[in-house]
Amino acid sequence: MSYNYLNSYRVMWVMVFFDIPTETKKQRKAATKFRNTLLEDGFTMFQYSIYLRHCMSRENAEVHIKRIKTNLPEFGHIGIIRITDKQFGNMELFYSKKKESKPRVSQQLELF
């Protein structure tokens, strides 16, 4: 039996959503640092406090989730969810009442 390495159930999306306080200068700095850490790790902003990253496998997703956990800010609420590419493809997006196309997947090369 051949296994399709890049099937829509193996490829994962990691979604990080957060609410970090920004009332003080220290809090704003921590929130900015957390967002920049996500961007440096290949995440893209989906909505203001929601960031997404495309991962080629569950194992690759776990590497990025572990990285997020080591960079959590001192205060705030952070959620992390993994969904399959199949589940992500079923998402419906709307801009007001107008249906919107799915976000573009950035091209990533995986080296072995």
Buried (B, 14 or more C-beta within 10 A) or exposed (E): EEEEEEEEEBBBBBBBBBEBBBEEEEBEEBBEEBBEBBEEBBBBEBEEBEBBBBBBBEEBBBEBBEEBEEBBBEBBEBEBEBBBBEBBEEEEEEEEEEEEEEBEEEEEEEEE
